[in-house]
Amino acid sequence: MDLLLYDELYSNVGCDVADMWLTFPTTNSSRAMIDYAIAAGRYNPRSSRWTEWPATPTEASVLRFFLDLLSAVRAHCWPAGCETFDYVPSGWIVLEDGDCERKTDVVVVGHRDDPERRVSWLNVRVVGELKSSASKSNLDDTILQVANYAREVFGAQPNRRWVPAFTLCGSELRVWRFDRAGACGSTLIDIHQHPEQFLAAITAYATMSATDVGYDPSILFRTDAGEVVFDPTVHWRGEPAGASDGADAYPYVYVPVDTLDAPGSAATLPPESLWSAPCTSWTALSVHPKPISRRIAIATRGSACWKARRRDGAPGSPWGYVLKDQWRSSERDPEGVFLRVAEDGMQGVARYIWHSDVFIPSDGQLRLDDITGLRPASGCASTAAAPTEYPALTKTSTNLIHAGSTFCNRVHTRLLSGPVGRPLLHFGTYTNLLLSLKQAIEAHRHMYTQHRVLHRDVSKNNILLNPSGPGGFLIDFDLAIFTDRTGVTGASHRTGTFDFMALDVLLPLPNQQHTPLHDLESFFYVLLWVCIYYSKDGIRRDPPPKDTIFAPQAKTDVTPWETASGLKAVYMKAKQFNSFVLPTLFPEANECLASTLSAWRKVAMEDDEAEEELGEEVIALRYQQVLDILQAGIDECAGR
């Protein structure tokens, strides 16, 4: 079982929300379906039972019943005039597209040019899980299974606001909605006792519009019928080439025209005024559907970045912007608030262009796109205190249902920045790797000393190379704070990316604050990680060293923070570092950077061993010491 997903969802599951069924109202169509089922002998109203329900339910027999019923209803009394998507049984999902180790039982997929062709998570619209017994409805194992599938959909389709799902355990049906605050599940209904509600739900899943199934209504696409919400399972057919690489080949968003580098040629108000910010003219930016980066998780910020360019540009024009969407905690400032304090032309940090919370049309007016607007009101209530410990996960545990929900509202936010950098792993020379880190640290120091902005999430993905020429820059201020701010930030007590967390962040002392020195230690781990696992050509070592300072976050490890902290605490001691860590470096990295890493390790551990509180003078000294070490390393590498 997936302990990491369990940890993510614990206290983030709202269940028995009766109002979830309001999404699936019974209508004339569902009434016609149950009338057909009765007339065809498929449902017996006297015994309140589906006549073809298997006498001894198994997952396979329940699946056959489900698909046979759908096929019959679709052939005889399907709702007229609606676009219909197919239910596909287990075995059709190409699991290589994701990390899920189990196959789904049934999914609803987008249109396929070849119906016999296997589909992937890119095609999935709705996920379903079937179990033989109603006793499994509330099990952690059942919830984690369907959550695992939802996580794969979020990873493959980061423009999702939510992922619809259902579980059918025996004859008990529960509908789910997974969003960036976790999971919201309905009350259970028995499909024999509530046949019309059952038919309404399974019909709705096959006929949902792009918006209803969870796609972002502020990301649009141009079709022969006009402007519609972008649905990648319908509209995206892969990378266009040549003259077809024009405006209509890509989805697009609207941004204020005065944020861009040149005036718009046809600036207009976006349809139904998708934004609340005052602006007299807007222009469209084409967005490449394949994300530059995205976070594969559920209850999280869900950050996703795409390349963007002016929609009125020539086919094949360069992608000069980065469009970033995320779901920040409502208690946190938007990332753009931190990034925009950097001066224009400042080296070592991404260039701020524009940001806004996303507003969408609803009932004739604009509404902030947040979780409270996606769920029924009863699904947004906090029913439990924040957990201090997690009960054991077993095959029969029901902890997720009974833990309650510590609801955290999240707000959909959009940021436009530039340039489109290159991954740090493509650094080319160790000289350029050190230069990129040095420039990022200089920017980090400037943001802290001049603007009191502390990054708090330094990782290999948050340092990019310049698009051309040497050097790099720091991005991703999602978890940044103004250090003079008081109060909560909506972040957990640990902030950062697991492999690169400082020792004192992995196992923080009571009331311990994140400091610039923790980020400097994270920069060190970034350099070390890159030098262990990658060549300077950006090729991952195969096989990688067996035992390193970086412990993989195992799904079965119930104390991953303690495991990682213990390894780092041992390996960062001088003798162990020289004897066990440096030999794991890529051979050329060891030759070029062993002295740089040793010097930096010594400086990083000085503060770990100090007992007194560190003041601004020590912080300034450590910044300079690290920058001097990197400059010495650049000189020593001499272009290699």
TASULPE-V418937 format. One line per field, one symbol per residue. ss: DSSP state (h for helix, s for strand, l for the rest). psi: psi as a letter, one per 40 degrees, with the letter a starting at -180 (. if undefined). burial: + if it has 24 or more other C-alpha atoms within 12 Angstrom, else -. Layout:
ss = ???
psi = ???
burial = ???
This chain:
ss = llhhhhhhhllssslllhhhhhhhlllhhhhhhhhhhhhlllssllllssllllllllhhhhhhhhhhhhhhhhhhlllllllllsssslllslhhhllllllllsssslllllllllslhhhssssssssllhhhlllhhhhhhhhhhhhhhhhhlllslssssssssllssssssssllsssslllssllllhhhhhhhhhhhhhlllllllsllllssssllssssllhhhhllllllhhhllhhhlsssssshhhllllllllslllllllllllllsssssslllllsslllllllllsssssssllllllllllssssssssslllllhhhhhlllllllllslssssssslssssllsssslshhhhllhhhhllllllllllllllllllhhhhllsllllssssssssslllsshhhlllhhhhhhhhhhhhhhhhhhhhhhlsslllllhhhsssllllllsssllllllsslllllllllllllllhhhllhhhhlllllllllhhhhhhhhhhhhhhhhhhslllllslllllllllllllllllllhhhhhhhhhhhhllhhhhhhhhhhhllhhhhhhhhhhhhhhhhhhhhhhhllllllhhhhhhhhhhhhhhhhhhhhhhlll
psi = igddddddehefhhifgdededegihaddddddddddddeedhhddegihdehhdghiddddddddddddddddddfihieihhiihhiieehgeeeaeheiiidiihiiihdhdehiiaddehdiiihhidideedeidddddddddddddddddgeehdihiiihghbehhhiihhaeebihiiiiiheddgdddddddddddeeiidddeeiheehiihideahihhhdeddheihiibdefadeeiiiihihdeeieiiidfhihihegeiehhhdiiihhihhdhidiihgicgidfhhhiiiihdeiiheiiheihhhiigiieeiiidddddeehihehieiihhdiiiihhihhfeihhhgiddediideeeiheiihieihiihieeifdddedahghhhihhihhhaiahiiidefddidddddddddddddddddddddefhhdefhideehiiidiiiiaihagfdeiiheeiiiieeiiehhahddehideddgiihehihidddddddddddddddddeiieeehhhhiiidhiehhigidehegddddddddddddeidddddddddeeihddddddedddddddddddedddeidihhaddddddddddddddddddddddfe.
burial = +++++++++++++++++++++-++-+--++++++-+++---++-----++-++-----+--++-+++-++--++--+++----+++++++-++-+--+-+-+++++++++++-----+++++++++++++++++-+++++++++++++++++++++++++++++++++++++++++++++++++++++++++-+++++++++++++++++++++++++++++-----+++++++++---------++++++++++++-++---+--+-++--++++----+++++++++++++++++++++++++++++++++-----++++++++++++-+++++++++++----++++++++++++++------++++++++++-++++-----------+---+++++-++++++++++++++++++++++++++++++++++++++++++++++--++++++++++++++++---++++++++++++++-----+++--++++++++++++++-----++++++++++++++++++++++++--------+--++++--------++-+++-+++-++++--+---++++++--++-+++-+++++++++++++----------+--++-+++-++++++--+---
